[in-house]
Amino acid sequence: MDSVAYDDRPTRARAPLSGSVRHGLKIVVVGGFGVGKTTMVRSVSEIQPLDTEAVMTNAGAGVDDLSGISGKSTTTVAFDFGRISLSDEYVLYVFGAPGQERFWFLWDRLFTGTLGAVVLVDPRRISDSWYAIDRLEYQGTPFVVACNSFEPEPPALDEVRDALDLDPHVPLFLCDARSRESAKQVLISLVEHLIERQAPLGAGSEQ
């Protein structure tokens, strides 16, 4: 496992951007409650991530659905933030959105200026991701889907695609949100997807 000991990473103040950086890209990681969004941001960030995790209390009982995630003791109440340099010129700003329905009102602010999104899916709770996908499709925000496998035997991606009713052009991957390399590859794939979507527009403008 190549997960990152994120406490050892520098803070943003101690790790300023290189002078060669020309493009800052904002993306958002969305998905159901307890699917691993905070874990992904923590894993992939090159700086100490900002998170707003709070200990879950009895006040959330009966409000947040804990089925399938009974061991969860904390929850994101605003957003997570991390940063990753893809190259000398490109840097990603990664925001993790809260998954509970009672915090969905925050998504509009988080989506402002977003170029694309990662929908993180727990294959044991497929229906928890439907709202995120519907929201992104309604807003016309490009996205990829990453299936965060919690079982020893990974799910069949064609079955996940069918269950999510994904359009054929939407990329779908297996990932391990705990792994920096795996999470980074998902983000790189999202950037490549964004570039591919823009390529036909650029070609048409030259005619």
N, C-alpha and C positions, 0 to 999 in steps of 0.2 A: 504494500500500500504506500503511495507516495503523497499522502495528505500532508498539508503544511501545518507546522506549529506556528499558528498565526500570531501568537504573542511575541515571537522573536522578530517579527518584521518591523521595519521602520514606520514611524508615523508619516503622514503626508507632509508635515513640516520638515521632517528630516530626509525626505526623499522627493525633492522638487523635480518637476518635469525637465527633461533635457531640452536644450535650446533648439534641437533639430525637430522637435514635435511641431507638426503643422495642422494636424487634424484630430480633434477630440470628438469621439462618437459616443452618444448616450444610448444605452440599451437597458431594458427592464427584464427581470426574471419574474415571471408570474406563474400561478398555479394554485392548487388547492392547499388547504390547511395541513401543515406538517409534511409536505411533500419533499422538503429538502432545499428550499430556496436560500435560507440563511446559510446553510452548510455549503452550498455552491459558491456564494459570494465570498465566504470566508476562505474556502479552498483556493480560489483562483486569484484573489487580490494580491498584488505585489506589495501593498502597504497594509498596515493594520486596519482592518475594515471598521467602519462605523456600523453598529447595529443597535437596534432599540428593543432587544429582547427583554421581556419581563417575566417574572415567575407567575405561572398560572395559579389562580386562586379559586375559591369556591364560587366567586361571583360569575365565573365563566361556565360553571356547571349547568348543563341543560341548554346552553347557548352555543358553545363550540362543540362540534361533533368529534368525539375522540375515538370513534370506532376505527380499529385498525392501527391506532397510534397511541395505545393506552399508556406507554412509557414516557410520553412527552410531558415535560414539566415547565417549559418556557415557551413563549410565543412572541412574535414580532408585532409591535403595536404601532409602528409608523413605517419605517423602511430600513433596509440595509444598504450600505454603500461601499464599493470597492473600486480599485483601479488596476488596469493591466495594460502594459505596453505591448502592442503587437509587432511593432517595428520602430525604426528610428523616427518615423513621421506620424505613426498612428497610435493613439491611445484610446482605450475603451474606459468609459465611466459606467460602472455596473450598479444598477439599483435593484434591490430585491423588494417586491411588493408584499404586503401582508395578505395572508390567504383567507382569513375569516370573513364571512359575509358582512359582519358589522363594521369592517374597516375598508370595504370596497369603495367608499366615497373618496378615499385618498388616491385611488388609481388615476383619476383625471389629472391631478397635479403631477403625479409621477410620469404619466404618459406625455406631458408637454415637452416637445423638443426631442422625443424619442424616435430614433431611426428604425428600430426593430426590437423584437422581443424573443425571449426564450420561454416557451411554455414547458415547465417541468411537470412530469406526469408520474404518479405512483400507479403502476399497473394493477395493483390490488384495489385501487379506488378510482377507476377511470372516470366516473361521472363527476368527480370533484373538479375536473379540468374543463368541463364543457363550458362553464361560464367564461373562463378566461379566453378560450378560443372564439366563442361567439362575440365577445367584446372586441377582440383584436380584428376579427373579420368585419364587424360593423364599422369600425373606425378606419379600416383600410391599412392597418399597420402590418408590415411584413413580419413573419415570425417563423421559427423552426420549433420542432417539438423534440424534447429530450426525455427519454423514458428512464427514470432513475430506478434501477433494479434493486429491490430489497431481498430478493430470493436467490438461493444458490443457482437455480436454473433460470436463465434470463427468459423473458417472454418472447413470443414470436412477434416480430414487428408488423407483419401483415395483419395479424389479429388485432394489435393495438391500433393500427391505422383504420381498420374497419370499425372498431368500437368507438373511435373518436370521430368517424365520418370525415376524415381529412381529405382535402383536395389532393390530387396526385402531385401537384407542383410543390406541396409543403414538405420540406425535408424532415425526416424522422430518424432519430439515432437512439442507440442505447448509451447510457452514461452511468458513471458513479460520481455522485455529487461530492463525495469525500475526497476524490482524487483531483489534485491540481491539474494534472496532465489531461485527464478526461474532461474536466470542466472547461479547460482552456480550449480544447479541440471543439467543443460545442460552440463556444463564442467565435472561434475562427470560422466555423462552418456558417454561422449566422452572417458574419461579415461577407463571406463569399457569396451567400445567397442574396444579400443586399446588392452586391456589385453585379451579379448576374441579372437581377431585376432591372437595374439601371442601364445595362448595356444596350438593350433594344431601343431604349429612349434616346440614348446618345447617338446610336447609329441612324435613327430616323431624323434627328435634328440636323445631320450633315447633308441631307439630300435637298 
